[in-house]
């Protein structure tokens, strides 16, 4: 690692340490995307055979214009309650 690169890594670590955990996880996801994009990961994991590029390319792809409350409401409305009498 060159001196310039080492300095950048130290700066990145300082920035990461200042972030909340959720944002650090986003940064890690982004790093994974960059590694796949630039061919720095194997195509498949040795243990599972899952294609890493395909898996990572799906991260963050959920698109919905509804807010969370609307989505939760739809879930509740789609559930049914059985009217059957149960004898135990």
Secondary structure, DSSP 4 states (H G I P E B T S, - for coil): --HHHHHHHHHHHHHHHTS-HHHHHHHHHHHHHHHHHTT-S-SB-TTT--BHHHHHHTTT----SS-HHHHHHHHHHH----------
